[in-house]
Amino acid sequence: MSKSNLEKQEAKLKALNQKIKDEKNKVEQRLGKQIISQNVFGYFDIRFAFS
């Protein structure tokens, strides 16, 4: 394989890795927001159950 082909593949791999990282961050943020909202609603359920 020539050097330019390797460089092209490396650039594609770096771009793909960045896409994967971006998607992972999106999923983690959505999951974090979901967990927070569930905990907030759970807190209010408990608070009003004992009031």
MOPAC internal coordinates of N, CA, C and O (Angstrom, degrees):
PM7 1SCF
backbone

  N    0.0000 0     0.00 0     0.00 0    0    0    0
  C    1.4485 1     0.00 0     0.00 0    1    0    0
  C    1.5335 1   109.26 1     0.00 0    2    1    0
  O    1.2310 1   121.03 1   -41.84 1    3    2    1
  N    1.2914 1   115.63 1   138.16 1    3    2    1
  C    1.4579 1   118.38 1   179.80 1    5    3    2
  C    1.5287 1   109.96 1   -78.31 1    6    5    3
  O    1.2310 1   122.22 1   -16.33 1    7    6    5
  N    1.2936 1   113.36 1   163.67 1    7    6    5
  C    1.4573 1   119.38 1  -177.73 1    9    7    6
  C    1.5292 1   111.45 1   -63.34 1   10    9    7
  O    1.2310 1   120.29 1   141.44 1   11   10    9
  N    1.3292 1   117.06 1   -38.56 1   11   10    9
  C    1.4646 1   119.01 1  -178.41 1   13   11   10
  C    1.5286 1   111.30 1   -66.76 1   14   13   11
  O    1.2310 1   120.03 1   144.24 1   15   14   13
  N    1.3356 1   117.54 1   -35.76 1   15   14   13
  C    1.4698 1   119.87 1   176.13 1   17   15   14
  C    1.5182 1   110.89 1   -64.29 1   18   17   15
  O    1.2310 1   120.87 1   138.06 1   19   18   17
  N    1.3119 1   115.93 1   -41.94 1   19   18   17
  C    1.4647 1   119.69 1   177.73 1   21   19   18
  C    1.5285 1   110.68 1   -63.06 1   22   21   19
  O    1.2310 1   120.83 1   139.16 1   23   22   21
  N    1.3169 1   116.01 1   -40.84 1   23   22   21
  C    1.4578 1   119.59 1   179.31 1   25   23   22
  C    1.5249 1   110.95 1   -65.07 1   26   25   23
  O    1.2310 1   120.43 1   140.55 1   27   26   25
  N    1.3180 1   116.79 1   -39.45 1   27   26   25
  C    1.4670 1   120.62 1   177.63 1   29   27   26
  C    1.5217 1   110.75 1   -64.00 1   30   29   27
  O    1.2310 1   120.56 1   136.16 1   31   30   29
  N    1.3250 1   116.54 1   -43.84 1   31   30   29
  C    1.4706 1   120.12 1   178.97 1   33   31   30
  C    1.5211 1   110.80 1   -65.01 1   34   33   31
  O    1.2310 1   120.67 1   140.89 1   35   34   33
  N    1.3225 1   116.32 1   -39.11 1   35   34   33
  C    1.4620 1   120.22 1   178.80 1   37   35   34
  C    1.5318 1   110.45 1   -64.00 1   38   37   35
  O    1.2310 1   120.30 1   138.93 1   39   38   37
  N    1.3210 1   117.03 1   -41.07 1   39   38   37
  C    1.4623 1   120.75 1   178.76 1   41   39   38
  C    1.5295 1   110.31 1   -64.50 1   42   41   39
  O    1.2310 1   120.31 1   138.21 1   43   42   41
  N    1.3358 1   117.00 1   -41.79 1   43   42   41
  C    1.4641 1   120.42 1   177.64 1   45   43   42
  C    1.5206 1   110.86 1   -63.45 1   46   45   43
  O    1.2310 1   120.85 1   138.80 1   47   46   45
  N    1.3154 1   115.97 1   -41.20 1   47   46   45
  C    1.4624 1   120.54 1   179.75 1   49   47   46
  C    1.5284 1   111.04 1   -64.24 1   50   49   47
  O    1.2310 1   120.49 1   137.97 1   51   50   49
  N    1.3257 1   116.68 1   -42.03 1   51   50   49
  C    1.4708 1   120.14 1   178.22 1   53   51   50
  C    1.5250 1   110.68 1   -62.93 1   54   53   51
  O    1.2310 1   120.61 1   138.35 1   55   54   53
  N    1.3373 1   116.45 1   -41.65 1   55   54   53
  C    1.4657 1   120.23 1   179.00 1   57   55   54
  C    1.5249 1   110.66 1   -64.48 1   58   57   55
  O    1.2310 1   120.38 1   138.21 1   59   58   57
  N    1.3247 1   116.89 1   -41.79 1   59   58   57
  C    1.4580 1   121.24 1   178.72 1   61   59   58
  C    1.5248 1   111.02 1   -64.86 1   62   61   59
  O    1.2310 1   120.29 1   138.26 1   63   62   61
  N    1.3224 1   117.05 1   -41.74 1   63   62   61
  C    1.4656 1   120.95 1   177.58 1   65   63   62
  C    1.5266 1   110.89 1   -61.40 1   66   65   63
  O    1.2310 1   120.36 1   141.21 1   67   66   65
  N    1.3322 1   116.92 1   -38.79 1   67   66   65
  C    1.4597 1   120.32 1   178.85 1   69   67   66
  C    1.5203 1   110.71 1   -66.40 1   70   69   67
  O    1.2310 1   120.42 1   138.92 1   71   70   69
  N    1.3272 1   116.80 1   -41.08 1   71   70   69
  C    1.4699 1   120.71 1   177.38 1   73   71   70
  C    1.5220 1   110.53 1   -60.61 1   74   73   71
  O    1.2310 1   120.79 1   137.00 1   75   74   73
  N    1.3278 1   116.10 1   -43.00 1   75   74   73
  C    1.4636 1   121.12 1   179.55 1   77   75   74
  C    1.5272 1   109.79 1   -62.15 1   78   77   75
  O    1.2310 1   120.14 1   134.78 1   79   78   77
  N    1.3330 1   117.34 1   -45.22 1   79   78   77
  C    1.4670 1   120.74 1   179.17 1   81   79   78
  C    1.5241 1   111.28 1   -61.48 1   82   81   79
  O    1.2310 1   120.73 1   137.63 1   83   82   81
  N    1.3435 1   116.21 1   -42.37 1   83   82   81
  C    1.4671 1   120.10 1   179.83 1   85   83   82
  C    1.5264 1   111.27 1   -62.64 1   86   85   83
  O    1.2310 1   120.43 1   135.14 1   87   86   85
  N    1.3234 1   116.78 1   -44.86 1   87   86   85
  C    1.4652 1   120.71 1   179.51 1   89   87   86
  C    1.5261 1   110.91 1   -65.02 1   90   89   87
  O    1.2310 1   120.57 1   139.94 1   91   90   89
  N    1.3278 1   116.51 1   -40.06 1   91   90   89
  C    1.4680 1   121.06 1   178.35 1   93   91   90
  C    1.5309 1   110.08 1   -60.74 1   94   93   91
  O    1.2310 1   120.68 1   137.26 1   95   94   93
  N    1.3217 1   116.31 1   -42.74 1   95   94   93
  C    1.4650 1   120.18 1   178.57 1   97   95   94
  C    1.5232 1   111.33 1   -63.72 1   98   97   95
  O    1.2310 1   120.29 1   138.35 1   99   98   97
  N    1.3229 1   117.06 1   -41.65 1   99   98   97
  C    1.4656 1   120.54 1   178.24 1  101   99   98
  C    1.5263 1   110.95 1   -60.48 1  102  101   99
  O    1.2310 1   120.72 1   134.05 1  103  102  101
  N    1.3251 1   116.23 1   -45.95 1  103  102  101
  C    1.4630 1   120.73 1  -179.51 1  105  103  102
  C    1.5220 1   110.41 1   -63.47 1  106  105  103
  O    1.2310 1   120.40 1   135.85 1  107  106  105
  N    1.3394 1   116.84 1   -44.15 1  107  106  105
  C    1.4625 1   119.98 1   179.74 1  109  107  106
  C    1.5240 1   111.77 1   -63.52 1  110  109  107
  O    1.2310 1   120.27 1   141.80 1  111  110  109
  N    1.3393 1   117.09 1   -38.20 1  111  110  109
  C    1.4609 1   119.53 1   178.55 1  113  111  110
  C    1.5177 1   111.00 1   -66.40 1  114  113  111
  O    1.2310 1   120.56 1   136.68 1  115  114  113
  N    1.3424 1   116.54 1   -43.32 1  115  114  113
  C    1.4720 1   119.91 1   178.91 1  117  115  114
  C    1.5247 1   110.37 1   -62.85 1  118  117  115
  O    1.2310 1   120.78 1   137.46 1  119  118  117
  N    1.3219 1   116.12 1   -42.54 1  119  118  117
  C    1.4603 1   120.67 1  -179.90 1  121  119  118
  C    1.5168 1   110.49 1   -64.92 1  122  121  119
  O    1.2310 1   120.63 1   138.50 1  123  122  121
  N    1.3235 1   116.39 1   -41.50 1  123  122  121
  C    1.4667 1   120.69 1   178.56 1  125  123  122
  C    1.5138 1   111.29 1   -62.15 1  126  125  123
  O    1.2310 1   120.48 1   136.06 1  127  126  125
  N    1.3239 1   116.68 1   -43.94 1  127  126  125
  C    1.4663 1   120.30 1   178.97 1  129  127  126
  C    1.5199 1   110.53 1   -64.28 1  130  129  127
  O    1.2310 1   120.62 1   141.47 1  131  130  129
  N    1.3212 1   116.42 1   -38.53 1  131  130  129
  C    1.4668 1   120.19 1   179.75 1  133  131  130
  C    1.5266 1   110.19 1   -65.31 1  134  133  131
  O    1.2310 1   120.50 1   136.24 1  135  134  133
  N    1.3190 1   116.66 1   -43.76 1  135  134  133
  C    1.4699 1   120.50 1   179.75 1  137  135  134
  C    1.5197 1   110.40 1   -63.34 1  138  137  135
  O    1.2310 1   120.60 1   137.00 1  139  138  137
  N    1.3254 1   116.46 1   -43.00 1  139  138  137
  C    1.4703 1   120.36 1   179.71 1  141  139  138
  C    1.5226 1   110.46 1   -62.53 1  142  141  139
  O    1.2310 1   120.33 1   133.94 1  143  142  141
  N    1.3316 1   116.97 1   -46.06 1  143  142  141
  C    1.4663 1   118.77 1  -178.32 1  145  143  142
  C    1.5238 1   111.11 1   -64.99 1  146  145  143
  O    1.2310 1   120.17 1   142.70 1  147  146  145
  N    1.3220 1   117.29 1   -37.30 1  147  146  145
  C    1.4623 1   119.65 1   177.84 1  149  147  146
  C    1.5203 1   110.67 1   -65.50 1  150  149  147
  O    1.2310 1   120.06 1   140.44 1  151  150  149
  N    1.3237 1   117.48 1   -39.56 1  151  150  149
  C    1.4586 1   120.68 1   179.39 1  153  151  150
  C    1.5143 1   111.50 1   -68.64 1  154  153  151
  O    1.2310 1   120.02 1   142.85 1  155  154  153
  N    1.3222 1   117.56 1   -37.15 1  155  154  153
  C    1.4695 1   120.58 1   178.43 1  157  155  154
  C    1.5180 1   109.48 1   -64.68 1  158  157  155
  O    1.2310 1   120.09 1   133.43 1  159  158  157
  N    1.3286 1   117.44 1   -46.57 1  159  158  157
  C    1.4619 1   119.80 1   179.45 1  161  159  158
  C    1.5247 1   110.50 1   -65.57 1  162  161  159
  O    1.2310 1   119.98 1   142.37 1  163  162  161
  N    1.3142 1   117.64 1   -37.63 1  163  162  161
  C    1.4547 1   121.18 1   177.20 1  165  163  162
  C    1.5186 1   111.38 1   -62.68 1  166  165  163
  O    1.2310 1   120.79 1   140.60 1  167  166  165
  N    1.3228 1   116.09 1   -39.40 1  167  166  165
  C    1.4661 1   121.03 1   178.59 1  169  167  166
  C    1.5252 1   110.26 1   -62.89 1  170  169  167
  O    1.2310 1   120.50 1   134.49 1  171  170  169
  N    1.3279 1   116.64 1   -45.51 1  171  170  169
  C    1.4620 1   119.45 1  -179.59 1  173  171  170
  C    1.5269 1   111.30 1   -66.74 1  174  173  171
  O    1.2310 1   119.79 1   143.15 1  175  174  173
  N    1.3169 1   118.01 1   -36.85 1  175  174  173
  C    1.4612 1   120.57 1   176.98 1  177  175  174
  C    1.5245 1   110.48 1   -61.01 1  178  177  175
  O    1.2310 1   120.30 1   134.71 1  179  178  177
  N    1.3129 1   117.04 1   -45.29 1  179  178  177
  C    1.4668 1   121.22 1  -179.69 1  181  179  178
  C    1.5231 1   110.01 1   -67.31 1  182  181  179
  O    1.2310 1   120.43 1   137.00 1  183  182  181
  N    1.3150 1   116.78 1   -43.00 1  183  182  181
  C    1.4632 1   121.17 1  -177.17 1  185  183  182
  C    1.5221 1   110.85 1   -62.35 1  186  185  183
  O    1.2310 1   120.11 1   135.70 1  187  186  185
  N    1.3244 1   117.40 1   -44.30 1  187  186  185
  C    1.4586 1   120.41 1  -177.91 1  189  187  186
  C    1.5302 1   111.60 1   -77.89 1  190  189  187
  O    1.2310 1   119.95 1   156.56 1  191  190  189
  N    1.3013 1   117.69 1   -23.44 1  191  190  189
  C    1.4644 1   120.01 1   178.86 1  193  191  190
  C    1.5364 1   110.22 1   -68.75 1  194  193  191
  O    1.2310 1   120.32 1   149.26 1  195  194  193
  N    1.3523 1   116.99 1   -30.74 1  195  194  193
  C    1.4631 1   120.22 1  -176.64 1  197  195  194
  C    1.5174 1   112.41 1  -101.28 1  198  197  195
  O    1.2310 1   119.58 1  -175.74 1  199  198  197
  N    1.3120 1   118.40 1     4.26 1  199  198  197
  C    1.4811 1   117.82 1  -178.27 1  201  199  198
  C    1.5182 1   111.13 1   -94.14 1  202  201  199
  O    1.2310 1   120.10 1   180.00 1  203  202  201

